[in-house]
Amino acid sequence: MSFAEHTIESAPPGARRFLTATRDHLGYLPAAMARMAASPQLIDGFLKLTAIFENTALEPVAREVLVMTVAARNRCHICVAMHTARLTALGADPGLIEALRDPGRTEPLPDERLDAVRVFTLRVLDTAGDVGDRALRDFLAAGYTTQNALEIVLGIGTYTMSTLANRLTGAPVDDQLAAYA
């Protein structure tokens, strides 16, 4: 294994405050964060971008649809478990959660508005942002705005960062999330 699973004490000094804040917020230190500690800048960037994304105009379940779409597509087992837990806490329909966990799903989600987020997220990813007029019109027709379209880009960037880091470091699913894995 190339990536150490740091404790707060063993982490580079620049990462310690982020690990402490994460532990204090969650009640435990996730293995993914402990391994990301090798780069204080990555943790800092991810936590800042996460906070910014959480304050977008997208409603909480729509944000989670985006995160789960990125996590499933990038096959990040940790993110899928973590955001399954978050969707469950938000009271999301179990059918929605199960659908989002399937990276190969082609059928629409049960909720048309949330499916618009999933479809648009995949379109942005598949085209590197060159979605075309029709995809943007379809997203806007679902009740979203051009601001929301750009917030999708923010969410994709934020959660692509974490999914790739989690896969690169080989971080395991924490015991606290095992029921959602």
N, C-alpha and C positions, 0 to 999 in steps of 0.2 A: 504494500500500500504506500503510495507516494504522498498522501495528504494526511497530516497529523490531525487527530481530533483534539483540538485544544481545550483546555480548561480556561477559565478567566485568568488564572495565574500564569499559565504557560503561553498564552496568546501574545502576539506582538503588542507592545504597549498601545499602539494606535487602535487596536481592535477591542481592547478590554472594556471600554465604556459601552460599546455597542453590544458586546456579549452580556454585560451586566444588565443593561436596559432590556434586552430580549428575555433574559432569565427572569427578571423582575416582572415583566409584562405577562409572560406565559406561565411562569411558575416552574419552568425547567429550561435548560439550555439545549435546543435542538441540535442533533448531530450535524445537520447541514450547516448551521451557523458556526458550529465549533470547527468545522473543516474550512469554511470560507474565511475564517479568521486569519489564515495565511496572507490574505490581502485586506488590510483595513480599508482600503479605498473601495474595494468591491462591496464590502458590507455597508460602508457609509453610503455609497451610491444607491444600493438596493433599498436600504431603509428610507432614504430620502425620497426616492421615486415611489416607493410603496405608499408613503404618507401623502404624497401629492396625488397619486392615483385614487386613493381612498376619498379624496376631497373633490373628485370630479362631479359633474352633473349626472353621470350615470347612476341609476339606483343600485343599491347593494347587490341584489341578485343578478342584475345585468353585468356588474363588474365581475362577479364570480363566474358567470357564464363565459366571459372572456378568459379569465384565468384558467378555468377547467379546459377550455378549448385549446389554449396554448399548452397546458400541462399534458393533456392526453396526446396531442399531436407530437410533442417532443418526448413523449414516453417517460415523463418524470414521475416515478411512483411516489415520491415524497410529496410533491405538489398535489397530485391527485388525491392522496390520503388527506392532506391538510385542508384542501379546499372542499373535499367531500364533507369533512367535519364542519367547516364554516357554513356550507349550504344547509346542512342538517340543522345547525344552530339558528339559521335564518328562517327555518320552517319551510324550506323548499320541498316541493313534491318529490317523493322518492323516485318516481318515473323520470323526472327531469334529471336528477342526479345520476341515475343509472345510464341514461342516454348520453350525458356529457362525459362519462367515464370511458365510452367506447370511441377510440380514435378513428375507427373505420366507418362510423355511422354515416349513412347517406340520407336516411329519412329525416324529415323536419322534426324539430322539438315540438312537444304538445302545445307550447305557448308561442304563438306566431311572433310576438314582439321580441321575446328572448331568442327565438330562432334567427331573427334578423341580426342580432348581435353575433351569434355563432357564425352565420353565413358570411357576414361582412368581415369578421375577424379572419376567417379562413381565406377569404378573397384577398385581403390585404397581405396576408402571409404568402399566398400562392403567387401573387403578382408583384411582390416587393413594393406595394403601395400603388401601383398603376392599375387601380380597380376598374376604371372605365366609368362612363357616365351612367350606364344602366345599373350597375351595382350600387353606386352612390344614390341614385334616384330610389332604388328599392329600399335602401337603408333609411333614407329620409321619409319615404312613404309609410314606414312602420312607426313613425312618430318621433324619430330621432332628429338631431340637428347636425349641422356641419361641425359645431363644437364637439358633439359626441363622436363624430367620425375621427376627429383628431385625438380625442381621449382614447379611442380604440388603439391608435398608434402608440400612445403613451403606455397603455396597459400591455401591449404586445412587447414593447421594448423592456419594460420592467420585468415581466415574467419570463421572457426569453432569457434574460440575464440569469435569473435564479434557476430555471430549469437546466440550462447548460452547465452552470456551476455545480448543481447537485449531481448531474450525471458525470461530469468530469471528476469530481472528488469521490464518487462512489458512496455517497452518504446513505446510510440505511434509514428506514422508516423508524421513528422513535416509538417506544412502547406506548406512549400516550396517544399515538395515532394508529396503532395496529388494528383496532376495530374498524377503521375506515380504509384500510389498505386494500 
